Amino acid sequence: MRYSIEKRSGKRPRGYLLTFFLVAFMALFSAGCGSSDNDFVSTTTGNTATTGDLVFLFTTGQAVNVPVATTTLDFDFFDTSNSNVFFGSQAYANTVTVVGVPVAATRVVITARGPGGVPLATIESSVAVVAGGVANIDLSGAVVILVTLDSLTVLPNPVNLSLDGGPTSVQLTVSGNFSNGDVVALGDATGGTATYTGFDTSIVSVTSGGLITEAIALGAADRYGGSTSVDVAYTLNGATVNELDVPVNVAGTAGTLTAEPAAL
């Protein structure tokens, strides 16, 4: 299977999200997570001797318009054996407090996500949980890694249709494989655009939504069906990723065997 990635110049439909998180995270790194003047009040929330609260202070970029309602932060906590011991997800805010983190947690991976759960950037840091208390996390030495869409997975692959009793249409589904290891179903909710090209229109038709339908005119001459392929592309944040030559096979009709009487 062949993949190609095409970087497109020009205006990026959701580039402001990435710009925002770069500004936000970099501002955080320069400021650190010590005492805050941003009207933050820390309160305990019933921690036990085996859990504590962790406070992450994020600073928004000045004069940057971001869709806060569709931006989330996922917090994955790991212990010394790299086992996931806790997960939390919250809407983006200047200050985020993650409650009830086990004291076994020693590391956190924070993933910023846009619409549809698309990962935008990650940041990793060590953590120290205070049993029964609250601790601020210093992210001044952490590094922000932008997440990219690396490849596509298209299903079904190959596509098999039939002129004689089998399926005559199939809906393609497209998932994105991202550089941080995430696999996310792509569609209208993720803010990108899918395109389908390269197929023989005398054999199949393909809608803008990825519905493939056989297009062979029924008749004795067409009983054998035919084969073609579809190129699938998805554009996200100004970059286009292609999966080329998804095979599409249309099986022909069974035909009729005619027995002639033997000549006497």
C-alpha positions in Angstrom: 0.0 0.0 0.0 1.4 3.4 -0.9 1.1 6.6 1.0 2.1 10.1 0.1 1.9 13.3 2.1 1.5 16.7 0.4 2.0 19.9 2.3 -0.2 22.7 1.1 0.6 26.3 1.4 -1.9 29.1 2.0 -4.5 29.6 4.6 -5.0 26.7 7.0 -8.6 26.2 8.1 -7.8 25.3 11.7 -4.2 26.6 12.0 -5.2 29.0 14.7 -5.8 26.0 17.0 -2.2 24.9 16.6 -0.9 28.4 16.9 -2.9 28.9 20.1 -1.5 25.8 21.8 2.0 26.7 20.8 1.6 30.1 22.3 -0.2 28.7 25.3 2.2 26.0 26.1 5.3 28.2 25.5 3.9 30.9 27.7 3.5 28.2 30.4 7.0 27.0 30.0 8.4 30.5 30.4 6.2 31.2 33.4 6.4 27.9 35.2 3.8 26.7 37.7 4.5 28.5 40.9 2.2 30.9 42.6 -0.4 32.5 40.3 -1.9 35.9 40.1 -4.8 34.6 37.9 -7.4 34.5 40.6 -6.7 30.8 41.2 -7.9 29.3 44.4 -6.7 25.8 45.3 -9.0 23.7 47.4 -8.8 20.0 48.5 -11.6 17.7 47.3 -11.6 14.7 49.7 -8.3 13.2 48.9 -7.2 10.0 50.8 -3.7 8.9 51.9 -3.2 7.3 48.5 -4.3 10.2 46.2 -3.7 13.9 45.7 -4.6 16.8 43.4 -2.3 18.2 40.8 -2.6 21.8 39.5 -1.6 22.7 36.0 -1.5 26.4 35.1 -1.9 27.2 31.5 -1.6 30.8 30.1 -3.7 31.7 27.0 -2.1 33.5 24.1 -3.0 37.2 24.1 -5.4 38.3 21.3 -5.8 34.8 19.9 -9.3 33.6 19.1 -9.7 29.9 19.9 -12.8 27.7 20.1 -12.5 26.8 23.7 -15.7 24.9 23.7 -14.2 22.3 21.4 -10.7 22.1 22.9 -9.9 19.5 25.5 -6.9 18.4 27.5 -6.4 14.7 28.2 -4.1 13.7 31.2 -2.6 10.2 31.1 -0.7 9.3 34.3 1.9 6.5 34.5 3.8 4.9 37.3 7.5 3.8 37.4 6.7 0.6 35.4 5.1 2.7 32.7 1.6 1.4 33.5 -1.3 3.8 33.1 -2.7 4.4 36.6 -5.1 7.3 36.0 -6.8 9.3 33.3 -8.6 12.6 33.3 -10.0 14.8 30.6 -11.2 18.4 30.9 -12.1 21.4 28.8 -9.2 23.8 28.2 -8.8 26.5 30.8 -6.1 28.8 32.2 -5.9 26.6 35.3 -6.7 22.9 35.3 -6.8 20.8 38.5 -6.8 17.1 38.2 -8.4 15.5 41.3 -7.6 12.2 42.9 -4.4 11.2 41.2 -2.8 8.1 42.8 0.5 8.7 44.6 1.9 6.0 42.4 1.8 8.4 39.4 5.3 9.6 38.4 4.8 10.9 34.9 2.0 12.6 32.9 1.4 12.9 29.1 -1.0 15.8 28.3 -2.7 15.7 24.9 -4.4 18.8 23.5 -7.3 17.7 21.3 -9.4 19.6 18.8 -12.9 18.8 17.3 -13.6 15.1 16.9 -10.8 14.1 19.3 -8.0 15.0 16.8 -4.7 15.2 18.7 -3.0 18.6 18.2 0.0 18.5 20.5 1.5 16.6 23.5 3.6 17.6 26.4 5.2 15.2 28.9 6.4 15.8 32.4 7.4 14.1 35.7 4.9 14.6 38.5 5.0 14.2 42.3 1.7 13.6 44.0 1.3 14.7 47.6 -0.9 12.2 49.5 -4.0 13.9 50.7 -2.9 17.3 49.4 -2.4 19.6 46.4 0.8 20.1 44.4 1.7 22.4 41.5 3.4 20.9 38.5 6.5 22.7 37.1 6.4 22.3 33.3 9.2 24.8 32.6 11.5 22.1 31.2 8.9 20.2 29.2 8.8 20.1 25.4 5.7 20.6 23.3 5.5 18.1 20.4 3.1 18.9 17.5 1.0 15.9 16.4 0.8 15.2 12.7 -1.5 13.0 10.5 0.9 10.5 9.1 -1.3 8.0 7.2 -4.8 6.8 6.5 -6.6 3.5 7.0 -9.5 2.9 4.6 -12.1 0.1 5.1 -13.1 -2.1 3.5 -10.0 -2.7 1.5 -10.4 -4.1 -1.1 -14.0 -3.3 -2.0 -16.0 -6.2 -3.4 -19.3 -5.6 -5.2 -21.5 -7.9 -7.3 -23.9 -7.7 -10.2 -25.6 -11.0 -9.2 -27.0 -11.2 -5.7 -24.1 -9.5 -3.8 -23.8 -6.0 -2.4 -24.1 -3.3 -5.1 -22.8 -0.5 -2.8 -20.3 -0.1 0.1 -19.6 2.8 2.4 -15.9 3.6 2.9 -14.7 4.6 6.4 -11.5 6.6 6.8 -9.3 6.6 10.0 -6.2 8.7 10.6 -3.0 7.3 12.1 -1.3 10.1 14.0 2.3 10.6 15.0 1.5 10.1 18.7 0.1 6.7 18.1 -3.6 7.7 18.1 -6.0 6.3 15.6 -9.1 8.6 15.1 -12.1 8.1 12.8 -12.1 11.0 10.3 -15.1 12.8 9.0 -17.1 16.0 9.2 -16.7 16.1 13.0 -12.9 16.3 12.8 -13.0 19.5 10.7 -11.1 18.0 7.7 -12.1 17.1 4.1 -12.1 13.7 2.4 -11.8 13.4 -1.4 -12.2 10.3 -3.6 -10.6 10.2 -7.1 -9.0 8.0 -9.7 -11.8 5.5 -10.3 -13.3 4.3 -13.6 -16.8 5.9 -13.7 -18.0 3.2 -16.1 -17.5 0.6 -13.3 -18.4 2.4 -10.1 -19.6 5.8 -8.8 -18.3 7.4 -5.6 -20.1 10.1 -3.7 -18.3 12.9 -1.8 -19.1 11.0 1.4 -17.4 7.8 0.2 -20.3 5.7 -0.8 -19.2 3.4 -3.7 -21.9 2.0 -6.0 -21.5 -0.3 -9.0 -22.2 1.6 -12.3 -22.0 -1.2 -14.9 -25.0 -1.4 -17.2 -26.6 -4.8 -16.9 -26.5 -6.8 -20.1 -25.1 -10.0 -21.6 -22.0 -8.1 -22.7 -21.3 -6.9 -19.1 -21.7 -10.2 -17.3 -18.0 -10.3 -16.4 -18.0 -7.2 -14.3 -14.8 -5.2 -13.9 -12.2 -3.7 -11.6 -10.9 -0.3 -10.8 -9.4 1.6 -7.8 -10.1 4.6 -5.7 -7.6 7.1 -4.4 -8.6 8.5 -1.0 -7.3 11.7 0.5 -7.9 13.6 3.7 -6.9 17.2 4.3 -6.4 18.3 7.9 -4.8 21.5 9.2 -3.5 22.4 5.7 -1.8 19.1 5.0 -3.1 16.4 2.7 -2.5 12.6 3.2 -3.3 10.1 0.5 -4.0 6.4 0.4 -3.6 5.4 -3.2 -5.2 2.5 -5.2 -7.9 1.0 -2.9 -9.0 -1.9 -5.2 -12.7 -2.1 -6.2 -13.9 -5.3 -7.8 -17.4 -5.8 -9.4 -18.2 -9.4 -9.9 -20.2 -10.2 -13.1 -23.4 -12.1 -13.5 -23.4 -15.9 -13.5 -24.7 -16.2 -17.1 -26.8 -19.0 -18.4 -25.6 -22.4 -19.9 -27.7 -23.5 -22.9 -27.7 -27.1 -24.0 -28.3 -27.7 -27.7 -30.0 -31.0 -28.7 -27.7 -33.5 -30.3 -28.0 -33.8 -34.1 -29.3 -37.1 -35.2 
